[in-house]
Amino acid sequence: MAWVSLLVAGLLEIVWAFSMKQSESFTRLVPSIITLVAMIGSFWLLALAMRTIPLGTAYTIWTGIGAVGAFVVGIVWLAEPVTAMRVAAAVLIVAGLVLMKISSP
């Protein structure tokens, strides 16, 4: 259950990153509210996951899901540039996440 909580926490991190961008520095009400609710949910689920999963593993995977997810969302919905270097960086992050999961007890 801890890994599911951590996965959902990471997905909520993607939501709040995207909605924060859409909030235009918290000047738009609905995206601002979505940002705050997603942040609270993300942190709460991360805290639940940390009851079982080691701190370093949980935090690394949480931020990695958020980073790669925000990267993909930026490309798909915000038309951000896709370059070989950016894709390579995302692949390295995913490789690190896999290694972190494999090495966890």
C-alpha positions as a printed NumPy array, in Angstrom:
array([[  0.   ,   0.   ,   0.   ],
       [  2.918,   2.353,   0.683],
       [  4.099,   2.091,  -2.926],
       [  0.616,   2.909,  -4.211],
       [  0.497,   5.937,  -1.9  ],
       [  3.891,   7.016,  -3.186],
       [  2.823,   6.621,  -6.821],
       [ -0.339,   8.676,  -6.283],
       [  1.685,  11.279,  -4.368],
       [  4.003,  11.557,  -7.363],
       [  1.071,  11.903,  -9.752],
       [ -0.389,  14.647,  -7.567],
       [  2.985,  16.384,  -7.724],
       [  2.587,  16.501, -11.507],
       [ -0.924,  17.919, -11.087],
       [  0.198,  20.683,  -8.762],
       [  3.173,  21.6  , -10.921],
       [  0.945,  21.93 , -13.99 ],
       [ -1.825,  23.781, -12.169],
       [  0.728,  26.133, -10.608],
       [  1.879,  27.048, -14.107],
       [ -1.753,  27.553, -15.121],
       [ -2.414,  29.727, -12.049],
       [ -0.17 ,  32.453, -13.505],
       [  1.588,  33.179, -10.203],
       [ -1.568,  32.463,  -8.197],
       [ -3.574,  35.17 ,  -9.971],
       [ -6.205,  32.701, -11.287],
       [ -8.48 ,  31.234,  -8.613],
       [ -9.347,  27.725,  -9.877],
       [ -5.823,  26.649, -10.85 ],
       [ -4.549,  28.133,  -7.578],
       [ -7.019,  26.054,  -5.557],
       [ -6.164,  22.915,  -7.54 ],
       [ -2.478,  23.584,  -6.85 ],
       [ -2.978,  23.875,  -3.104],
       [ -5.274,  20.84 ,  -2.831],
       [ -2.936,  18.688,  -4.939],
       [  0.064,  19.835,  -2.874],
       [ -1.622,  18.907,   0.388],
       [ -2.675,  15.522,  -0.976],
       [  0.761,  14.865,  -2.414],
       [  2.561,  15.688,   0.832],
       [  0.075,  13.687,   2.901],
       [  0.457,  10.592,   0.729],
       [  4.241,  10.99 ,   0.736],
       [  4.153,  11.105,   4.525],
       [  2.039,   7.932,   4.616],
       [  4.459,   6.161,   2.276],
       [  7.393,   7.19 ,   4.459],
       [  5.977,   5.154,   7.328],
       [  7.233,   2.066,   5.481],
       [  9.53 ,   3.182,   2.67 ],
       [ 12.94 ,   4.635,   3.635],
       [ 13.201,   8.441,   3.434],
       [ 15.797,   8.538,   0.669],
       [ 13.921,   6.074,  -1.49 ],
       [ 10.501,   7.669,  -1.003],
       [ 11.696,  11.206,  -1.589],
       [ 13.779,  10.281,  -4.635],
       [ 10.926,   8.408,  -6.283],
       [  8.381,  11.125,  -5.416],
       [ 10.478,  13.897,  -6.908],
       [ 11.452,  11.731,  -9.881],
       [  7.839,  10.977, -10.759],
       [  7.079,  14.678, -10.47 ],
       [ 10.072,  15.762, -12.522],
       [  9.593,  13.319, -15.385],
       [  5.826,  13.752, -15.298],
       [  6.098,  17.543, -15.436],
       [  8.561,  17.174, -18.3  ],
       [  6.079,  15.046, -20.259],
       [  3.143,  17.337, -19.441],
       [  5.196,  20.32 , -20.573],
       [  5.863,  18.668, -23.911],
       [  2.344,  17.326, -24.475],
       [  0.18 ,  20.194, -23.202],
       [  2.457,  23.234, -23.164],
       [  4.378,  22.616, -26.402],
       [  7.739,  22.806, -24.634],
       [ 10.745,  21.837, -26.755],
       [ 11.812,  18.221, -27.16 ],
       [ 15.558,  17.971, -27.518],
       [ 17.853,  14.983, -27.351],
       [ 19.535,  16.365, -24.239],
       [ 16.222,  16.872, -22.389],
       [ 15.006,  13.388, -23.323],
       [ 18.334,  11.869, -22.235],
       [ 18.042,  13.648, -18.894],
       [ 14.525,  12.267, -18.391],
       [ 15.712,   8.761, -19.297],
       [ 18.498,   9.025, -16.729],
       [ 15.993,  10.1  , -14.068],
       [ 13.775,   7.115, -14.863],
       [ 16.805,   4.798, -14.724],
       [ 17.648,   6.213, -11.319],
       [ 14.087,   5.628, -10.122],
       [ 14.187,   2.007, -11.274],
       [ 17.501,   1.444,  -9.531],
       [ 16.195,   3.085,  -6.35 ],
       [ 13.105,   0.836,  -6.363],
       [ 15.156,  -2.299,  -7.041],
       [ 17.556,  -1.486,  -4.23 ],
       [ 14.822,  -0.837,  -1.654],
       [ 14.039,  -3.433,   0.965]])
